[in-house]
Amino acid sequence: MSPLPAQMVDRWQNRQEPGPGQGTVYWHMLVGDQPEARDIADAAQQRLADFTGLHMTPAEWLHITTLVVGSTAEITDDQQQDMLRTASSLLAEIPPVSVTLGRILYHPEAIILAIRPTEALGRVRTAIQAATLKVTGREGHTEGPAQWLPHMTIAYSETEQPAQPLINALGRELPNREITLNAVNLVVQRGPERLWDWHPIGRATLRGDP
């Protein structure tokens, strides 16, 4: 995510997305029910409210993408349930994770809040990948860089425009908020990403002792 981009671009201009009736299966950590996550996202989005060409993440669907599993054309309903059971068994040994939101990162396609410490979620993602591989025969993949960078997106770019005015308005850091991550949700996204037609299938809970 560094150095800072000079230009924002349209995230969806050349992006392949599911068509009508199709969907994509994701593992997300849904955090929209945590007041601290909603508050910091709202503070950032308020600073950006006067800019056009930004698509804000709805508070309900604030999330940390953990793994992209694949298309609903390839992942059956039974496999989704099997993944949830397998992931629940693996995550039962891992305690909930406290992380900090506050540092702002800029990508040509999005403005995000970093999750710190990044290492804290490594065990969680490894367990999710293992469950996915066991059930489907595939490891899933990340969105963007090959190395997973846990983050919460606050706004997506949907046009070309200079990045510097956005950076000047929002800065590089907001007052830190701490959230606790205690589950990973299996979610089916139907249709294009920006429609937010999300359908949570179930959750695998982190239940280990601290």
C-alpha positions in Angstrom: 0.0 0.0 0.0 3.0 2.3 -0.1 4.1 4.6 -1.6 1.0 6.8 -1.8 -0.8 6.6 -5.1 -0.8 9.7 -7.3 -4.1 8.8 -8.9 -7.2 7.0 -7.9 -8.8 4.7 -10.5 -12.2 3.0 -11.1 -12.1 -0.2 -9.1 -14.9 -1.8 -11.2 -13.9 -0.6 -14.7 -12.2 -3.9 -15.7 -13.3 -6.1 -12.9 -15.0 -9.5 -13.5 -18.0 -9.8 -11.3 -20.8 -12.4 -10.9 -23.7 -12.0 -13.2 -27.4 -12.2 -12.3 -28.1 -15.3 -10.3 -24.4 -16.0 -9.7 -22.4 -15.4 -6.6 -19.0 -15.6 -4.9 -18.2 -17.3 -1.6 -16.1 -15.4 0.8 -14.7 -15.8 4.3 -15.2 -12.4 6.0 -14.8 -11.1 9.5 -17.9 -9.0 9.8 -17.4 -6.1 12.2 -20.3 -3.8 11.5 -21.9 -4.8 14.8 -19.0 -3.3 16.7 -19.5 0.3 17.7 -15.8 1.1 17.5 -15.6 -0.1 13.9 -18.7 1.8 12.9 -17.5 5.0 14.6 -14.1 5.1 13.0 -15.5 4.3 9.6 -18.1 7.0 10.0 -15.4 9.5 11.1 -13.4 8.8 8.0 -16.4 8.8 5.6 -17.5 12.1 7.0 -14.2 13.7 6.1 -14.6 12.3 2.6 -18.3 13.2 2.1 -17.7 16.2 -0.1 -15.8 14.2 -2.7 -17.4 12.6 -5.7 -16.3 9.3 -7.2 -16.1 7.4 -3.9 -18.3 4.4 -3.0 -18.6 4.1 0.8 -18.7 0.8 2.6 -22.1 0.5 4.3 -21.8 0.3 8.1 -23.7 -3.0 8.1 -21.1 -4.7 5.9 -17.9 -3.3 7.4 -15.5 -6.3 7.1 -12.1 -7.8 6.9 -11.8 -10.1 3.9 -10.1 -13.3 5.0 -10.3 -15.5 1.9 -12.0 -15.6 -1.4 -13.2 -19.2 -1.8 -14.7 -19.2 -5.3 -17.9 -19.1 -7.4 -21.2 -20.5 -6.2 -21.2 -22.4 -9.5 -18.3 -24.4 -8.1 -18.9 -24.4 -4.3 -22.1 -26.3 -3.4 -24.4 -25.6 -0.5 -23.3 -28.8 1.2 -19.6 -27.8 0.8 -20.4 -24.5 2.4 -21.8 -26.2 5.5 -18.9 -28.6 5.6 -16.5 -25.7 5.5 -18.3 -24.1 8.4 -18.1 -27.2 10.5 -14.5 -27.8 9.7 -13.5 -24.2 10.3 -15.4 -24.2 13.6 -13.5 -27.2 14.8 -10.1 -25.6 13.9 -11.0 -22.1 15.3 -12.1 -23.6 18.6 -8.5 -23.8 19.6 -7.8 -20.1 18.7 -8.7 -17.3 21.2 -10.4 -14.1 20.1 -8.0 -11.5 18.7 -7.9 -7.8 19.8 -6.7 -5.5 17.0 -6.3 -1.8 16.5 -7.8 0.4 13.8 -6.5 3.9 13.1 -3.7 3.9 10.4 -5.0 4.9 7.0 -3.6 3.3 3.9 -4.3 4.4 0.3 -4.6 2.2 -2.8 -5.5 3.4 -6.2 -8.8 1.5 -5.9 -9.6 2.0 -2.2 -9.0 3.8 1.1 -8.6 1.4 3.9 -7.8 1.1 7.6 -4.9 -1.2 8.5 -5.4 -3.9 11.1 -2.6 -3.9 13.7 -0.8 -6.0 14.5 -1.1 -7.7 11.2 0.5 -10.9 12.6 -2.4 -11.4 15.0 -4.7 -12.9 12.4 -2.2 -15.2 10.8 -3.4 -18.3 12.7 -7.0 -17.5 11.9 -6.4 -17.3 8.2 -4.3 -20.5 8.2 -7.2 -22.3 9.8 -9.7 -20.9 7.3 -7.4 -21.9 4.4 -7.0 -25.4 5.8 -10.8 -25.9 6.2 -11.4 -24.6 2.7 -8.7 -26.9 1.2 -10.0 -29.9 3.0 -13.6 -29.5 1.8 -13.1 -28.1 -1.7 -9.6 -29.1 -2.7 -8.7 -25.4 -3.2 -6.9 -23.0 -1.0 -8.8 -19.9 -2.1 -7.0 -16.7 -2.8 -6.6 -13.1 -1.7 -7.9 -10.0 -3.4 -5.1 -7.7 -4.6 -1.5 -8.4 -3.6 -0.5 -12.1 -3.2 0.5 -11.4 0.5 -2.6 -11.0 2.6 -2.9 -7.6 4.3 -5.7 -7.6 6.8 -7.7 -4.3 6.5 -11.1 -2.7 6.6 -12.1 -0.8 3.5 -13.9 2.5 4.2 -14.3 3.7 0.6 -13.8 2.3 -2.9 -12.8 4.5 -5.9 -15.2 4.5 -8.8 -13.6 7.2 -10.9 -10.2 8.5 -11.9 -9.1 11.5 -9.8 -6.0 12.8 -8.1 -5.3 11.1 -4.8 -3.7 14.0 -3.0 -6.8 16.0 -2.2 -8.3 12.8 -0.6 -5.1 12.3 1.4 -5.1 16.0 2.5 -8.7 15.7 3.7 -8.3 12.4 5.6 -4.7 12.2 6.6 -2.7 9.1 7.5 -4.0 8.4 11.0 -7.3 8.6 13.0 -7.7 8.2 16.7 -7.2 4.6 17.4 -10.0 2.2 18.1 -9.7 -1.3 19.4 -12.0 -4.1 18.3 -12.1 -7.8 19.2 -12.4 -10.4 16.4 -14.2 -13.5 17.6 -15.6 -15.1 14.5 -15.2 -15.6 10.8 -18.3 -15.5 8.6 -19.0 -17.5 5.4 -20.7 -15.1 3.1 -22.2 -15.4 -0.4 -22.1 -12.2 -2.4 -24.7 -12.3 -5.2 -24.1 -10.1 -8.2 -21.7 -7.2 -8.5 -19.7 -6.2 -5.4 -21.0 -2.7 -5.2 -24.6 -3.8 -4.8 -23.8 -5.3 -1.4 -26.3 -8.2 -1.9 -24.6 -10.2 0.8 -26.0 -13.4 2.4 -24.2 -14.7 5.5 -24.3 -18.5 5.6 -22.9 -19.0 9.0 -20.0 -18.2 11.4 -17.1 -20.1 12.8 -16.2 -18.8 16.3 -12.8 -18.3 17.9 -13.3 -20.1 21.3 -9.8 -20.8 22.6 -8.5 -19.6 25.9 -6.5 -16.4 25.8 
